[in-house]
Amino acid sequence: MFPNIEPLKQPAKGTADMASSRAPGYGVSEHRGARRLPPRAYYTAILVALAPMVMLFAAFGSSYIVRQGLSNDWREMSMPPVLWVNTLLLILSSLALEGARRALKNGNTAAFKRYWSTGTVLGLGFVAGQGVVWWQLASQGIYVHTNPSSSFFYLLTVTHVLHLLGGVGALTWVLSKTPRLRVEAGRCVSVDVSATYWHFMDGVWLFVFGLFLIGR
Amino acid sequence: MSAGHEAAEEHAVHVHSPPQGFIWKYVFSTDHKVIGKQYFLLAMASVVIGLTLSLLFRYHLMAWTPQNQFLMPDTYLQVLTMHGTILVFMVLTTAPLGGFGNYILPIQIGAEDMAFPRLNMLSFWLTLLSWVVLMVAFFVPGDAGGPPVSGWTGYAPLSAINNLKTKGMGLGQSLWVGSIAIFCLASLVGAINFIVTILDLRCKGMSLMRMPLPCHAWFVTAILALLSFAVLLAGGMLLLLDRHLGTSFFIPTGVVFGSEILNHKGGSPLLWQHLFWFFGHPEVYIAILPGMGIVSHILANFARKPIFGYTAMVIALNAIAAIGFVVWGHHMFQSGMSPYTAVAFSVITMTIGVPSAIKTFNWLGTLWGGTITCNSAMLYSLGFVSLFVSGGISGIFLGQNAVDIYFHDTWFVVAHFHLIMGVAALFSIAAGSYYWFPKMYGRMMNETLGKLHFWLTFVGAYSVFIPMHILGMWGHPRRFAGFDYAFLQDPMVPSMQAMITYAAFMAVLAQLIFIFNFFWSMFKGALAGDNPWNGTSLEWSIPSPPPFDNFAGKHPVVNHDPYEYSVPGAAKDYIMQTDPPEARPTDVPKH
């Protein structure tokens, strides 16, 4: 029945958990049993998952360029200065997450938590800042239907913030699990995966903001 | 079982604990096999609805006179739209990838499940939600706009204007867009799961170039889905904004609605076409590439020969997918695009013929000199090859931008895409059903009924679609609910329409045989055993139906290529992938 089989290895023991033997961020049990995915699967998954996001924003970006070039109803939209502050917040949040990863590698849990929290708060600051931008535009009478330029502005910024909120959720989740994160050779899958997503969203924002600035 | 294997059994670790209770076992299951069956049954229900709708408009077209209209023009378009949407999304996309892919792929690569079982479940439930929303769209009352009329392609500005008072432009159209958006999310989640599973969960010895061809097909199809559904999602979001928030992405200036000029201005319906067809053309391959993999697998099995040119088959699959991403413009030749651009799209389209021909000749090469068993699965696979060639040839006509001036928007186009995308893909689904049913349910399907099903469907399908080519060549336009045939000055047209309708009834009613056979065999079919077809791949090395975690807590080890049939000097006429290395004589060169 099973012509050529080898027994499945028992899950490795003695890995350096921060606290308990459960490993929520690393060997997430997907079934009610104790199935462990190889860590590389999570890295592959996040890289693969970024591809449709690239396509989504690329589709919006090319639509932006085509729609702008097609007709003469496009009105240039001045960019609210708060966007620069928001951009700075987002870049700083990414740097904070990198600081956290470095701290984790050095085994400094307290510093990890401090940096990671800072990154999360800065990310939330970006989201709040985008809210301020929308409020400012609305108070000037600029809505989603006002002009194609404002339509694209709202579309791209809202879509980006929705994606970013997913990232905030991931960062918060990692934070809540910090005492029990499973670290092997200074690396933790949930930390790496959520940071990768966050940096990617940074890049998406720079693309979106750049499109607004250049494509005006 | 040898002493060594018994020892292995002792050390086996059951990493899964099977879920208990009906709900967790069959409804909210994370088991890839249950999810595969769920997708398959959803597709089967959708096929029944979609084909029934086709009978409605076939009868309408046969019986139509200016005085006798079985379906009013707007109802005709609504039925047409739902027929296309249900069959393209809920059948051709779900059954080959979500159904067979989910059930068979993890087993064929020696994994105990998909990489992310909960995401897998989420993917199915999102698909079901999308299906429910689509069905609701179908039953929107007339005073809220009724079901959508803009076709499965949702062409703007028809789809972009929200007007509850006009049939097909109200709530039904909004729900249609919502359904498609949810479907996109479901497909993206599913695609991520497939890709990660293939890349990271293959068992020991299962290198990429040892995977059976269906796995390669599912892999490249998942990549197509990953990249194309995101673009459709983007288009759908823009469409919803146009419909409900007053933007003008797709609605041009000066659209007059009744006696009112709409406020929208400056939008481009062509922008929707670009976004849609950037998804739409790869979607054709999402429907048919898994079929190519499944059929390759079955042809080798029942010809008892190694697949001819395995490496070339893998390269051709990937080439078709890659080229398929840059030919979407051939759907838009008549949209006013520059003739230079059209020529570029046309030339690239023609190049798809090269990998397609490689596949066809390799299928024939596999059959050549083989010991062929013509059972139902094999007949459907041969039928697939036939349809792929017939449908592909008319594609060469339509891919020429000059010829397309004449054929555009005629029945010729309908005939072409039904043969290549619809019927061919359905044939591969039927082939896969007859082939893997014993593994899925532990029993055999009835062969006599299977063959009867095949011949009625095969003759019926060709009798429907070959005459449609002729109608198109006579200049008969598509999407017309009624047409004054005197205009075409050919008395043959009404009788041709009648003949197509009779054939359609025959082909559709023949599917009842399949449905009966499927459910009857589930309970009354002969017991199948582990390997009823003497196949080589991993699914035939485990019990039928497979245990909960596929390999009963052990990891298989692969020692052989996937199509080791009729190897000279071997003990039997097939070597399973999991057979010990010495099962293959060392002095026989690899094919």
Interface residues (C-beta under 8 A of the other chain):
Chain A: M1 F2 P3 N4 I5 E6 P7 L8 K9 Q10 E30 H31 R32 G33 A34 R35 R36 L37 P38 R40 A41 T44 A45 V48 A49 A51 P52 M53 M55 L56 A59 F60 S63 V66 R67 L70 S71 N72 D73 W74 V144 H145 P148 S151 L155 T159
Chain B: M1 H5 A8 H11 A12 V13 H14 V15 H16 S17 P19 T30 E112 D113 A115 F116 P117 R118 L188 A191 I192 I195 V196 L199 D200 L201 K204 L226 L227 S228 F229 A230 V231 L233 A234 G235 M237 L238 L241 L245 G246 T247 S248 F249 T253 K265 G266 G267 S268 L271 H274 L275 F278 D530 S541 I542 P543 F551 A552 G553 K554 H555 P556 V557 V558 N559 M576 T578 D579 P580
